[in-house]
Amino acid sequence: MNNGCDKPTARRMTRQRRIILDMLRADPSHPTADAVYRAVRKRLPRISLATVYRNLDLLDREGLIERVRFDDGPAHYDGHVGPHHHVRCVVCGQLADVPPEFCQLCPGELDRSTGYELVSCHVEISGVCPKCRQVRRDEAARNEQTGGRAPQKQK
């Protein structure tokens, strides 16, 4: 059965599931389940956190969204399931998409060099996001001005 999504599924697309899916496809921030719950409650005030988790799990299993995990932190959810990778800020934990052209692997070369047939690829990229880089630059500039000391309060 085709429910109007990108791929046929065995499950019916409930109103709750559709709202969660639409929210994830419209939000590039890769929200956690708690953030999805807070956003979806604006449209469905009576939805439970358990229902959100259940639907996120189902949408992930059906390939309509992607669950993204880094380290032991909370799972984030991505409504964009096309080929791409993610970069995570090591300071604040923010996730961003990395276009696939920045992470190309040559499957033929991998086959020849390892003997493996490439089925899927997961690349974990960590860095410092623009906001956190700016905070670091601002702190470094303040430290340079004060010689590394905290500014003195005037009496």
C-alpha positions in Angstrom: 0.0 0.0 0.0 1.3 3.5 -0.8 0.5 6.1 1.8 1.7 9.1 -0.1 5.3 8.9 1.3 8.4 8.2 -0.6 8.2 4.4 -0.3 5.4 1.9 0.1 5.0 0.6 3.7 2.9 -2.0 5.4 1.7 0.5 8.0 -1.0 3.1 7.6 0.1 6.7 7.8 -1.8 7.9 10.9 -2.3 11.6 11.5 0.2 11.6 14.3 2.8 9.8 12.2 2.3 12.2 9.3 2.7 15.3 11.6 5.9 13.9 13.0 7.3 13.0 9.6 6.3 16.5 8.2 7.9 18.2 11.2 11.2 16.2 10.7 11.3 16.9 6.9 10.8 20.6 7.6 13.4 20.9 10.4 17.1 20.7 9.4 18.3 20.8 13.1 18.2 17.0 13.6 16.0 17.2 16.8 16.0 14.7 19.6 12.8 12.8 20.5 12.1 15.3 23.3 12.4 18.2 20.8 10.1 16.4 18.4 7.6 15.9 21.2 7.6 19.6 22.1 7.2 20.6 18.5 4.5 18.1 17.7 2.5 19.0 20.9 1.8 22.4 19.4 -0.4 20.7 16.8 -1.4 17.6 18.8 -1.6 18.8 22.5 -2.7 15.3 23.7 0.1 13.3 22.1 2.2 11.4 24.6 6.0 11.1 24.6 5.7 7.3 24.3 3.6 7.8 21.1 6.3 10.0 19.7 9.0 7.5 20.5 7.0 4.6 19.0 6.3 6.6 15.8 10.0 7.7 15.5 11.0 4.1 15.8 8.5 2.9 13.2 9.4 5.7 10.8 13.1 4.8 11.2 12.5 1.1 10.6 10.5 1.9 7.5 13.3 4.1 6.2 11.3 7.3 6.1 13.6 9.0 8.6 17.1 8.3 9.9 18.1 7.9 13.5 21.5 9.5 14.1 23.6 8.6 17.0 27.0 10.0 18.1 28.8 8.5 21.1 26.4 7.8 24.1 24.3 11.0 23.6 20.7 11.0 22.7 19.5 9.9 19.3 18.7 12.7 16.8 16.3 12.3 13.9 16.7 13.3 10.3 13.8 13.7 7.9 16.3 13.7 5.0 17.1 10.1 4.1 19.0 10.7 0.9 22.8 10.0 0.8 24.6 12.3 3.1 26.6 12.3 6.3 26.5 14.4 9.5 29.0 16.5 11.4 28.6 17.0 15.2 29.9 19.9 17.2 32.1 18.6 20.0 31.2 21.6 22.1 27.4 22.0 22.0 26.4 18.7 20.3 24.6 20.4 17.3 24.3 18.3 14.2 24.5 19.5 10.6 24.3 17.7 7.2 27.4 17.1 5.2 26.7 16.8 1.4 27.7 13.4 0.0 30.2 15.0 -2.4 32.4 15.8 0.6 32.5 12.2 1.7 32.8 10.2 -1.5 34.0 6.7 -1.3 34.8 4.8 -4.5 32.9 1.4 -4.0 35.0 -0.2 -6.8 38.2 0.7 -5.1 36.9 -0.5 -1.7 35.9 -3.8 -3.3 39.3 -4.3 -4.8 41.4 -3.3 -1.8 39.4 -5.1 0.9 37.3 -7.7 -0.8 34.2 -6.3 0.8 31.1 -5.5 -1.1 29.9 -2.0 0.0 26.4 -2.2 1.3 26.2 1.0 3.3 28.5 3.7 4.7 28.4 5.6 8.0 31.0 8.3 8.5 31.2 10.0 11.9 32.6 13.6 11.6 33.2 15.8 14.6 34.2 19.5 14.7 33.3 22.8 16.2 30.2 24.6 14.9 30.3 28.3 13.8 28.6 29.6 16.9 31.0 27.7 19.2 34.0 28.9 17.1 32.8 32.5 17.5 32.5 32.0 21.3 36.0 30.6 21.4 37.4 33.6 19.4 35.6 36.1 21.6 37.0 34.4 24.8 40.5 34.3 23.3 40.2 38.0 22.4 39.0 38.9 26.0 41.8 36.8 27.5 44.4 38.6 25.3 43.1 42.0 26.4 43.2 41.1 30.1 46.4 39.0 30.0 44.4 35.9 30.9 43.0 37.5 34.1 39.4 38.1 34.8 38.5 41.8 34.3 38.7 43.8 37.5 35.4 45.3 38.9 35.6 49.0 39.3 34.8 50.4 42.8 
